[in-house]
Amino acid sequence: MKWLRRPSWFALLLTLAGALLFMRLGVWQLHRANEKEAILRRYAAAENEVPRDFAGVAMTPPANAFARVRVQGEYLADRAYLLDNPRHDQLGGVEVYAPFRPQGSDRLLLVDLGFLPGNGTDQAPQLPPLPTGEQALQGLYLPPPGVGFEMGGNALARQAHWPKTTVYLDLPQVAGDLGSLLYPQVLALDDDQAAIYVRAHVLDFSAMPPARHRAYAFQWFTFAVAAVVIFLMLHRRRPSKRRTSHEQA
């Protein structure tokens, strides 16, 4: 190509490495968007499934689906955990979790009772008493909320009174706090119009929905194109002054 000056190996390799990196990041973002859309489809399908017996999936939840289950047992009296960073955070309030012992089990199941709106103050909302005696529950058996980066150590161990408040729901910490083994996932109860809790089966992808992954993918692909364009512009031959003067004559 006569219009292109011969580039140095360093410039060529640098441009190639940068373009390939940007392309790989763009493909990865598209992959994450497709993954999340698949999760959302499985989540929506699970809500319409006939509930299955909890014992069948308790320790081995399906890898590529969300199980809708039914389980019988009893709540632990006067035990509850308040998650202080729920997906309804703009309303103020807490997501409430209570330990539940299924019939004939030596493990506890953590039940997501739902979201309890705040009362306009910094104080935690007043919890209604848990039902006593044998209960039949139904809902989605889901992975627990992400833990993230927790600062300050185990906040549950420093609290002496119930309910206990936390900004991260860490199942091993909850198990240690209760002195009992826990099932690996939590039960998000089905919606109940008579319940005081807000129960919305919505996966929390608000921070990074599939559409935002695709926007980032477009950005990375644009960077790849820009790297190639900049390389070509910097190595484009400019017409010599002699040739320009001859053409003008």
Residue pairs with C-beta under 8 A, 6 or more apart in sequence:
2 237
3 236
3 237
4 232
4 235
4 236
4 237
5 235
5 236
5 237
6 235
7 231
7 235
11 231
11 234
11 235
12 231
15 227
15 228
15 230
15 231
18 223
18 224
18 227
19 224
19 227
19 228
20 224
22 220
22 221
22 223
22 224
22 227
23 220
23 221
23 224
25 217
25 220
26 216
26 217
26 218
26 219
26 220
26 221
26 224
27 217
29 213
29 214
29 216
29 217
29 220
30 213
30 214
30 217
32 210
32 213
33 210
33 211
33 213
33 214
33 217
34 210
36 205
36 208
36 209
36 210
36 213
37 210
39 203
40 203
40 205
40 210
42 64
42 65
42 66
43 66
43 140
43 201
43 203
45 65
46 65
46 66
46 67
46 68
46 140
47 68
47 140
47 201
49 67
49 68
50 68
51 68
51 69
51 70
51 138
52 67
52 68
52 69
52 70
53 69
53 70
53 71
54 69
54 70
54 71
54 102
54 109
54 141
54 187
55 102
57 67
57 69
57 141
58 102
58 105
58 107
58 109
58 141
58 183
59 183
59 184
61 67
61 141
61 143
61 184
61 185
66 140
66 141
66 142
67 140
67 141
68 138
68 139
68 140
68 141
69 138
69 139
69 140
69 141
69 187
70 136
70 137
70 138
71 100
71 102
71 109
71 136
71 137
71 138
71 187
72 102
72 103
72 134
72 135
72 136
72 137
73 100
73 101
73 102
73 103
73 105
73 109
73 134
73 135
73 137
74 100
74 101
74 132
74 133
74 134
74 135
75 98
75 99
75 100
75 101
75 111
75 130
75 131
75 132
75 135
76 98
76 99
76 100
76 101
76 108
76 178
77 130
77 132
78 130
78 162
79 98
79 99
79 162
79 163
79 178
80 96
80 97
80 98
80 113
80 127
80 130
80 162
80 163
80 164
81 96
81 97
81 98
81 110
81 156
81 163
81 164
81 165
81 166
81 169
81 174
82 94
82 95
82 96
82 97
82 124
82 163
82 164
82 165
82 166
83 94
83 95
83 96
83 97
83 145
83 166
83 167
83 169
84 94
84 165
84 166
84 167
85 167
85 168
86 93
86 94
86 95
86 115
87 95
87 115
87 202
87 204
87 206
88 95
88 115
88 117
88 198
88 200
91 115
91 117
91 118
92 117
92 118
92 120
93 115
93 116
93 117
93 118
93 125
94 115
94 116
94 118
94 124
94 125
94 165
95 112
95 114
95 115
95 116
95 145
96 112
96 113
96 114
96 115
96 116
96 127
96 163
96 197
97 110
97 111
97 112
97 113
97 169
97 174
97 186
98 110
98 111
98 113
98 130
99 108
99 109
99 110
99 111
99 174
99 178
99 180
99 182
100 108
100 109
100 110
100 111
100 135
100 137
100 187
101 107
101 108
101 109
102 109
106 180
106 181
107 180
107 181
107 182
107 183
108 175
108 178
108 180
108 181
108 182
108 183
109 182
109 183
109 186
109 187
110 144
110 169
110 171
110 174
110 182
110 183
110 186
110 187
111 137
111 139
111 186
111 187
111 189
112 139
112 142
112 186
112 187
112 188
112 189
113 189
113 195
113 197
113 199
114 189
114 195
114 197
114 198
114 199
115 197
115 198
115 199
115 200
116 125
116 127
116 196
116 197
116 198
117 125
117 198
118 125
119 125
119 126
124 163
124 165
127 163
128 196
137 187
137 189
138 189
138 190
139 187
139 188
139 189
139 190
140 187
140 188
140 190
140 201
141 185
141 186
141 187
141 188
142 185
142 186
142 187
142 188
143 185
143 186
144 169
144 171
144 185
144 186
145 168
145 169
145 204
147 168
147 169
147 170
148 168
150 167
150 168
150 170
154 170
154 173
154 176
155 164
155 165
155 166
155 167
156 164
156 166
156 173
156 174
156 176
156 177
157 173
157 176
157 177
159 165
164 177
166 173
171 182
171 184
174 182
175 181
175 182
188 199
188 201
189 195
189 197
189 199
190 199
191 199
191 200
191 201
192 199
